[in-house]
Amino acid sequence: MKNQHIKGELKENLPPFKGSAIIETEKLPIKLWLPEDEMDEDTLQQARNLANLPFAFSHIAIMPDTHLGYGMPIGAILATKGAIVPNAVGVDIGCGMCSLRTSLKDIETSDLKEIMGIIRNTVPVGRNHHKTAQDEAWMPEKKGSLPIVEQEYESGLRQMGTLGGGNHFIEIQKGSDGYIWIMVHSGSRNIGYTVANHYNNIAKNIHEELGSELPIDLAYFPESSEFFELYYNEMNYCIEFALANRKLMMESVKAAFLEITPGVEFSNFINKPHNFADEEEHFGETLIVHRKGATRARKGEWGMIPGSQGTQSYLVLGKGEPHSFQSCSHGAGRVMSRTQARKKLSLKEEVKFLNDQGILHAIRHKSDLDEAPSSYKDIEEVMANQADLVDIQIALQPLAVIKA
């Protein structure tokens, strides 16, 4: 194994690797938590590109929900020394999920429909924003130089508390613990997108000026660059914005529950981002750990791994597995692209599958098929592939879903 960057004494104490496979053809090993033959060649090539970066540390970790991304696979973890890669965080900085337990043990379908109607009227989805600025108290504290945040701040006040599109959702679920749960998946909206594109474009321009032979989609800032700190500061603001965004949506969902089921109480709030970079200690070194579509899973740390709007999601506790940089998957992962799903899947069959389960779902038109259950990997296989990374605590069955 080519873990040449791990200190000798730590390497010797490393527990055996329990994932699916290790690819050792590149500069650094690529550790997989799914069979290699389940990865398409383009995604594999992106993983190889990561393994050959001169500043990559120890190995690359690939989670079982992996699929093709921009520059770096979704479901990948890249640890670096002295460099940060904007595209290894992605365009939806701070995207993640939060969960909240209600005191309800059951809920009538009629009440659920009314709650969902209120949520649709109070939480803008897709490209929609609030018509008026939200309370500025929801905006994160500004720390350091934040030129793009300052530029986007006013529009951010109207984006706060909005869902967005794609795979973002608000879902009401029945837990195996007997309680009704709420889960929200969303990100940093246009403020994060603008920050991500701004710095990725700067990194690409520097990359081209220097004539670098590295893949341009993995253009980076060395620690010595003024843009390293600028990007890091703005990225962290967007991570905090994304959390505040989810919290404000949760407040809207709570208000809807309280209107229809007075006296309901809420507890056990969990938040997990899955598009971020952070300074962490691993193998005796201080590293910048990039997680793109991956969740931190330190020992005893709560997390969420959603399936699809037609399958179970899971609340888990991390095991702190060092081989994965203490990480796990962020969901089931796509088995086909959005375009493929719209072309190949049957609207009638997908709707029947959801209706038969009694789920108040979000599949109405052929254009919605990119979020149909069949466009995602089998969540049960994904969970089995990462049994060494997390312990399942609560299974969550979908009852009702809102998507753009």
C-alpha positions in Angstrom: 0.0 0.0 0.0 1.4 3.4 -1.0 0.6 5.3 2.2 4.0 6.9 2.0 2.7 10.2 3.6 1.4 8.5 6.8 3.9 8.6 9.7 5.3 5.1 10.2 4.1 4.6 13.7 0.5 5.6 12.7 0.5 3.4 9.6 1.5 0.4 11.7 -1.5 1.1 14.1 -4.0 1.5 11.2 -6.8 -1.0 11.5 -7.3 -3.4 8.5 -9.2 -1.9 5.5 -12.7 -3.2 5.4 -14.0 -1.4 2.3 -14.6 -3.0 -1.1 -11.3 -2.5 -3.0 -8.1 -0.5 -3.3 -6.8 0.8 -6.6 -3.0 1.0 -6.5 -2.1 2.0 -10.0 -1.8 5.8 -9.3 0.5 7.9 -7.2 -1.7 7.4 -4.1 -4.1 4.5 -3.4 -7.8 5.0 -4.1 -9.9 3.3 -1.4 -13.4 2.2 -2.6 -16.5 1.5 -0.5 -18.2 -0.1 -3.5 -17.1 -2.7 -6.1 -14.8 -1.2 -8.7 -16.9 -2.6 -11.5 -19.9 -0.5 -10.3 -18.0 2.7 -11.1 -18.2 4.1 -14.7 -15.0 4.9 -16.4 -15.5 8.7 -16.2 -16.0 8.6 -12.5 -13.0 6.3 -12.1 -10.8 8.7 -14.1 -11.8 11.6 -11.9 -10.7 9.5 -8.9 -7.4 8.7 -10.6 -6.9 12.5 -11.2 -7.3 13.1 -7.5 -4.8 10.4 -6.6 -2.2 12.0 -8.8 -2.4 15.6 -7.4 1.0 16.6 -5.9 -0.6 18.0 -2.8 -3.0 15.0 -2.1 -2.3 13.2 1.2 -2.2 9.5 1.9 -5.1 8.2 -0.3 -8.4 9.1 -1.9 -11.6 7.8 -0.3 -14.6 7.0 -2.5 -18.0 6.4 -0.9 -20.6 3.9 -2.0 -22.9 6.6 -3.4 -20.3 7.9 -5.8 -21.1 9.1 -9.3 -19.7 11.6 -11.8 -19.2 15.2 -10.7 -17.4 18.3 -12.0 -13.7 17.7 -11.6 -14.1 15.4 -8.5 -16.6 12.6 -8.1 -19.7 13.1 -5.9 -19.1 10.9 -2.9 -15.3 11.5 -2.7 -13.0 12.7 0.0 -9.7 14.5 -0.8 -7.2 15.4 1.9 -4.6 17.9 1.0 -1.5 19.5 2.4 -1.1 23.2 1.8 -3.7 23.6 -0.9 -7.5 24.1 -1.3 -9.5 23.1 -4.4 -12.8 25.0 -5.0 -14.2 22.3 -7.3 -13.5 19.7 -4.6 -16.2 21.5 -2.5 -18.5 22.2 -5.5 -20.9 24.9 -6.5 -23.5 24.4 -3.7 -21.1 25.2 -0.8 -22.5 23.9 2.6 -25.2 21.9 1.0 -26.5 19.4 3.6 -29.3 18.0 5.6 -30.9 18.5 9.0 -33.4 16.4 10.9 -35.8 17.1 13.7 -37.9 14.8 15.8 -41.5 15.6 16.6 -43.4 14.4 19.6 -46.0 12.8 17.4 -46.3 9.0 17.1 -48.8 9.1 14.3 -50.3 11.6 11.9 -53.6 11.5 9.9 -53.2 11.8 6.1 -55.6 14.7 6.1 -53.5 16.5 8.6 -50.4 15.7 6.7 -51.9 17.1 3.5 -52.8 20.4 5.3 -49.3 20.7 6.8 -47.7 20.2 3.4 -50.0 22.8 1.8 -48.9 25.4 4.5 -45.3 24.5 3.8 -45.7 25.0 0.1 -47.2 28.5 0.8 -44.4 29.5 3.1 -41.2 28.0 1.7 -40.2 29.1 -1.8 -38.9 26.3 -4.0 -36.9 26.0 -7.2 -35.6 29.4 -8.4 -38.1 31.3 -6.3 -37.0 33.6 -3.4 -39.0 35.4 -0.7 -40.5 38.6 -2.0 -39.2 40.5 0.9 -35.9 40.4 2.9 -35.9 38.0 5.9 -34.8 39.0 9.3 -31.2 39.9 9.1 -30.6 38.1 12.4 -30.6 34.9 10.4 -27.6 36.0 8.4 -24.2 34.6 9.6 -21.7 36.8 11.3 -19.2 38.2 8.8 -15.6 37.2 9.6 -12.6 38.4 7.6 -12.6 39.7 4.0 -15.8 38.6 2.1 -16.0 40.5 -1.2 -18.4 38.2 -2.9 -20.6 37.7 0.2 -20.8 41.5 0.5 -21.8 41.7 -3.2 -24.5 39.1 -2.8 -25.6 40.0 0.8 -28.8 41.8 0.0 -30.1 39.2 -2.4 -29.1 36.6 0.2 -31.6 38.1 2.6 -34.4 37.0 0.2 -32.9 33.6 -0.4 -32.7 32.8 3.3 -35.3 30.1 4.1 -35.7 28.8 0.5 -35.4 25.2 -0.7 -33.9 25.4 -4.2 -34.2 22.7 -6.8 -32.5 19.5 -7.9 -32.4 16.9 -5.2 -33.3 19.3 -2.4 -36.3 18.3 -0.4 -38.5 18.7 2.7 -39.7 15.3 3.9 -41.9 14.1 6.6 -41.0 10.6 7.8 -42.0 7.9 10.2 -39.1 6.6 12.3 -38.4 3.1 13.5 -38.2 4.7 16.9 -42.0 5.4 16.7 -41.8 9.1 16.1 -42.6 11.4 13.2 -39.5 13.1 11.9 -38.8 16.1 9.6 -35.8 16.2 7.2 -34.6 19.1 5.1 -32.0 19.0 2.4 -30.8 22.3 0.9 -27.7 24.4 0.4 -26.4 28.0 0.2 -28.5 29.0 -2.8 -27.2 31.6 -5.2 -24.8 33.2 -2.7 -22.8 29.9 -2.5 -23.0 29.3 -6.2 -21.6 32.8 -6.9 -18.8 32.4 -4.5 -17.9 28.9 -5.9 -17.8 30.1 -9.5 -15.9 33.2 -8.7 -13.0 31.4 -7.0 -13.0 28.4 -9.3 -12.6 30.8 -12.3 -9.7 32.6 -10.6 -8.1 29.3 -9.9 -8.5 28.2 -13.5 -7.0 31.5 -14.8 -4.0 31.0 -12.5 -3.8 27.4 -13.7 -3.7 28.5 -17.3 -1.2 31.3 -16.8 1.2 28.9 -15.1 0.8 26.3 -17.8 -0.1 23.6 -15.2 -0.4 20.1 -16.5 -3.0 19.2 -13.8 -6.6 18.8 -14.8 -8.1 22.3 -15.0 -11.2 21.3 -13.2 -9.0 20.6 -10.2 -7.4 24.1 -10.3 -6.3 25.1 -6.7 -5.0 27.8 -4.5 -1.7 27.1 -2.6 -1.6 28.2 1.0 0.7 31.0 0.0 -1.9 32.5 -2.4 -4.0 35.5 -1.2 -7.0 33.7 -2.7 -6.5 30.7 -0.3 -7.7 32.7 2.7 -10.3 34.7 0.7 -11.9 31.5 -0.6 -11.7 29.8 2.8 -13.4 32.7 4.5 -16.2 33.0 2.0 -16.7 29.2 1.8 -17.1 29.1 5.6 -19.7 32.0 5.4 -21.6 30.0 2.8 -21.5 26.9 5.0 -23.0 29.0 7.9 -25.6 30.5 5.5 -26.7 27.1 4.3 -27.2 26.0 7.9 -29.2 29.1 8.7 -31.2 28.5 5.5 -32.1 25.0 6.7 -32.9 26.2 10.2 -35.3 28.9 8.9 -37.1 26.4 6.7 -37.4 24.1 9.8 -39.1 27.0 11.6 -41.6 27.2 8.7 -42.2 23.5 8.9 -42.6 23.6 12.7 -45.1 26.5 12.4 -47.1 24.4 9.9 -47.2 21.4 12.3 -48.2 23.7 15.2 -51.1 25.1 13.2 -52.5 21.7 12.4 -51.4 19.7 15.4 -51.3 22.2 18.4 -49.0 21.2 21.3 -46.5 19.2 19.2 -43.0 19.5 20.5 -39.7 19.2 18.7 -36.3 17.8 19.7 -33.1 16.0 18.5 -32.0 18.5 15.9 -29.2 17.2 13.7 -27.3 19.1 11.0 -24.7 17.7 8.5 -23.2 19.5 5.6 -21.7 17.4 2.8 -20.1 19.9 0.5 -17.3 21.6 2.4 -13.6 21.7 3.2 -12.2 21.9 6.8 -9.0 21.8 8.6 -8.7 18.5 10.5 -6.2 16.2 12.1 -5.7 12.8 10.5 -2.7 10.4 10.7 -0.8 12.9 12.9 -1.0 15.7 10.3 -3.1 18.9 9.9 -4.9 18.6 6.6 -7.6 20.3 4.5 -10.2 17.6 4.1 -12.5 18.2 1.1 -15.8 16.4 1.2 -17.9 16.6 -2.0 -21.2 14.7 -1.5 -19.7 13.1 1.6 -20.5 13.4 5.3 -18.2 13.6 8.3 -18.7 10.5 10.5 -16.5 10.8 13.6 -16.9 8.2 16.3 -20.3 8.7 18.0 -21.3 11.6 15.6 -24.9 11.6 14.4 -25.6 11.9 10.7 -28.2 11.4 8.0 -28.1 9.2 4.9 -31.3 9.7 2.8 -32.4 7.2 0.2 -35.0 8.6 -2.3 -38.5 9.9 -1.9 -39.7 6.3 -2.3 -37.2 4.5 0.0 -36.0 4.6 3.6 -33.5 7.1 4.9 -31.3 6.5 7.9 -30.1 8.3 11.0 -26.6 6.9 11.9 -23.7 7.2 14.3 -20.3 7.5 12.8 -17.6 4.9 13.6 -14.6 7.3 13.1 -13.1 5.0 10.4 -9.6 6.4 9.6 -9.4 4.9 6.1 -12.4 7.1 5.1 -11.0 10.2 6.8 -13.9 9.6 9.3 -16.5 10.0 6.5 -19.5 8.2 5.1 -21.9 8.6 2.1 -24.3 11.6 1.9 -27.1 9.6 0.4 -28.0 6.8 -2.0 -26.3 8.4 -5.0 -27.5 8.5 -8.6 -27.6 5.4 -10.7 -28.4 7.4 -13.9 -28.1 11.0 -14.9 -31.0 13.4 -14.8 -31.3 13.4 -18.6 -31.2 9.5 -18.7 -33.9 9.3 -16.0 -36.2 11.6 -17.9 -35.7 9.5 -21.1 -35.7 6.0 -19.7 -38.1 5.9 -16.7 -41.8 5.4 -16.9 -43.9 8.1 -15.3 -46.7 5.7 -14.8 -44.6 3.0 -13.1 -42.8 5.5 -10.8 -46.0 7.1 -9.7 -47.7 3.7 -9.1 -44.7 2.6 -6.9 -45.0 5.7 -4.8 -48.8 5.6 -4.6 -48.8 2.0 -3.6 -46.8 3.0 -0.5 -49.1 5.8 0.3 -46.4 8.4 0.0 -47.5 12.0 -0.7 -44.8 12.4 -3.4 -43.5 15.0 -5.8 -43.6 13.1 -9.1 -46.2 14.8 -11.3 -44.7 15.1 -14.8 -42.1 13.4 -17.0 -39.8 16.3 -16.1 -39.9 15.1 -12.5 -38.4 11.7 -13.3 -34.9 12.8 -12.6 -35.9 12.6 -8.9 -37.8 9.3 -9.2 -36.8 6.5 -6.9 -35.4 4.4 -9.8 -32.9 7.2 -10.7 -31.1 6.4 -7.4 -28.9 3.5 -6.2 -30.4 0.9 -3.9 -30.0 2.5 -0.5 -29.8 -0.9 1.2 -26.8 -1.9 -0.8 -25.2 1.5 -0.2 -25.7 1.0 3.6 -24.3 -2.5 3.4 -21.2 -1.3 1.6 -20.4 1.2 4.4 -21.2 -0.9 7.5 -17.6 -0.2 8.7 -18.3 3.5 8.6 -21.6 4.0 10.4 -24.0 2.2 12.7 -27.7 2.6 11.8 -29.8 4.0 14.7 -33.2 4.9 13.2 -34.8 4.0 9.8 -37.1 6.7 8.4 -39.9 5.8 6.1 -41.1 8.7 3.8 -44.7 9.9 4.4 -44.7 13.1 2.4 -42.2 15.0 0.2 -41.8 18.5 -1.2 -39.5 19.1 -4.1 -39.2 22.0 -6.6 
